[in-house]
Amino acid sequence: MRKVLFIVGVVLAILGAVLIVVPLIPSASNFTASSADCTGSSCTTAYNIYSASPVIPTYAKLSWSAPTTVYFFAITCTNDVSTSQLDNANSSAQLGADCGTNTTVGNTSGTSGSYSFTIPAGGSLVFFAASSSSVAPTVTATLTGTEPFLGLIVLILGIILLVLGVVLKSKKQKSLAIPSS
């Protein structure tokens, strides 16, 4: 029993650490356009792709592709930006106010790209795709991220089982114990 607890504890501790640090889990968040602003011969589509854990920063990898060349711009925000805030942002100043402190994590043009970054705890990832066409650009995005909260729970459970495996006495040690008189 002692060895089993120890081994299970080690496995859970390693799994928990991996879930906290390595982006493996595909996001189930929506990747649909929240707004399309077409003026003249250019068009921009805004996305609110992911909201991070409220407690622990999320390490993530974003891969994107488009059938035609687009200008792609991605930022992480310290605030959790909602779809309605993106829809109502009339200017970059308004988006900046909704976003809080932001960091540019992607800034390129082409038909595909990939970025790795950290989304602050309680923050979000927002990206924009713009084209020189009057038709809204189509961008397919895949986000893989860590599961920091789940990882922390699994890590703590693993440490508890590991400690129990070390602290508990084996049956042999119990039978050899000298009875007190």
Residue pairs with C-beta under 8 A, 6 or more apart in sequence:
1 168
2 165
2 168
2 169
2 170
3 165
4 165
5 161
5 162
5 164
5 165
5 168
6 161
6 162
6 165
6 166
7 165
8 158
8 161
8 165
9 158
9 159
9 160
9 161
9 162
9 163
9 164
9 165
10 158
10 162
11 158
12 154
12 155
12 157
12 158
12 161
13 155
13 158
13 159
13 162
14 158
15 151
15 154
15 158
16 151
16 152
16 153
16 154
16 155
16 156
16 157
16 158
17 151
17 155
18 24
18 151
19 25
19 146
19 147
19 148
19 150
19 151
19 154
19 155
20 56
20 146
20 147
20 148
20 151
20 152
20 155
21 59
21 146
21 151
22 59
22 146
23 59
23 60
23 61
23 116
23 144
23 145
23 146
24 144
24 146
25 144
25 145
25 146
25 147
26 142
26 143
26 144
27 49
27 50
27 60
27 142
27 143
27 144
27 145
29 49
29 50
29 51
29 143
30 48
30 49
30 83
31 47
31 49
31 140
31 141
31 143
32 47
33 45
33 46
33 47
33 136
34 46
34 47
34 48
34 83
34 86
34 87
35 45
35 46
35 86
35 87
36 43
36 44
36 45
36 136
37 43
37 44
37 46
38 44
38 134
38 135
38 136
40 134
41 132
41 133
41 134
42 130
42 131
42 132
42 133
42 134
43 130
43 131
43 133
43 134
43 135
43 136
43 137
44 128
44 129
44 130
44 136
44 137
45 128
45 129
45 130
45 136
45 137
45 139
46 86
46 89
46 126
46 127
46 128
47 86
47 126
47 127
47 128
47 129
47 139
47 141
48 81
48 82
48 83
48 85
48 86
48 124
48 125
48 126
49 62
49 124
49 125
49 126
49 127
49 141
49 143
50 58
50 60
50 119
50 124
50 125
50 143
50 145
51 80
51 123
51 124
52 58
52 80
52 119
52 120
52 121
52 122
52 123
52 124
52 125
52 145
53 121
53 122
53 148
53 149
54 121
54 122
55 121
55 122
55 148
55 149
56 121
56 148
56 149
56 152
57 118
57 119
57 120
57 121
57 148
58 118
58 119
58 121
58 145
58 146
58 148
59 116
59 117
59 118
59 119
59 145
59 146
60 116
60 117
60 118
60 119
60 125
60 143
60 144
60 145
60 146
61 114
61 115
61 116
61 143
61 144
61 145
62 74
62 105
62 106
62 114
62 115
62 117
62 125
62 127
62 141
62 142
62 143
63 112
63 113
63 114
63 141
63 142
63 143
64 72
64 112
64 113
64 114
64 127
64 129
64 139
64 140
64 141
64 142
65 111
65 112
65 139
65 140
66 72
66 111
66 112
66 129
66 137
66 138
66 139
66 140
67 111
67 138
68 111
68 131
68 133
68 137
69 109
69 110
69 111
69 131
70 109
70 110
70 111
70 129
70 130
70 131
70 137
70 139
71 108
71 109
71 129
71 130
71 131
72 106
72 107
72 108
72 109
72 110
72 113
72 127
72 128
72 129
72 139
73 104
73 106
73 107
73 127
73 128
73 129
73 130
74 104
74 105
74 106
74 107
74 115
74 125
74 126
74 127
74 128
75 99
75 102
75 103
75 104
75 105
75 125
75 126
75 127
76 102
76 103
76 105
76 117
76 118
76 119
76 120
76 123
76 124
76 125
76 126
77 98
77 99
77 100
77 101
77 102
77 120
77 123
77 124
77 125
77 126
78 99
78 100
78 101
78 102
78 120
78 122
78 123
79 98
79 99
79 100
79 122
79 123
79 124
80 122
80 123
80 124
81 95
81 98
81 99
81 124
81 126
85 95
85 98
86 95
86 98
86 126
88 94
89 95
89 98
95 126
96 102
99 124
99 126
100 123
101 120
103 117
105 115
105 117
105 125
106 113
106 115
106 127
119 125
119 145
125 143
127 139
127 141
129 137
129 139
130 137
131 137
169 177
